[in-house]
């Protein structure tokens, strides 16, 4: 693992943590709609993965 690689991973984790902290503070200050919108940004990759998995289960592709 190079120092560039660990730097990129730390940047990604800091951004994701910052989004979660921002959502928490917005929710605690009463801005629930904005907090849900910001936290929804992190849900997009999980939704895409779920759709991909559903597509794999439905289409039954050949892996050879």
N, C-alpha and C positions, 0 to 999 in steps of 0.2 A: 504494500500500500504506500503510495507516494504522498508527499505532503500536499500536493495539489488535490489529490483525491479526497483526503480527509478534510481539506478546506471546503471543498464543494459540499460534502455531506454535512458538515457543521453549518454551512450557510442554509442548506435546505431545512435542517432541523430547527434552526433559529427562526426562519420565516414561518414554518408551521407552528412553532410555539408562540410566536408573536401574534399570529392570527387567532390562536386559541385564547391567549391572554386578552386581546382586544375584544373578542366576543364576550368573555367573562365580564370585563369592566363595563361594556356597553349594556349587558343584561342587568348588572347590579345597579346601573344608573337609570334604569327604566326604559332604555331604548331596545326593546325586545325585537322589533321587526328588523332593525339594522343589524343587531347581533345575530339573528338567524340568517340574514343574508350573508354576512361575513363568514359565519361558520359553515354555510352551505358551499363555500368555495372549496373547503377541504373534503366535502362529500362527493364532489364531481368525479375524482378518480375511482372511488369505490363504486359509483353508479355505472361508470363505463366498464369496469371489470365485471360487474354483475351482469350487464347486458351481453358482454363477450362470452361469459360462461353459459348464459342462457342460450345464446346462439350455438355454441358448441354442443350443448345437450339436445337442442332441437334438430339441428341439421345432421348430426352423426357423421362427421367427416372421416375420410380415410387418411390415416396418418403414415402410410408407407410410401 
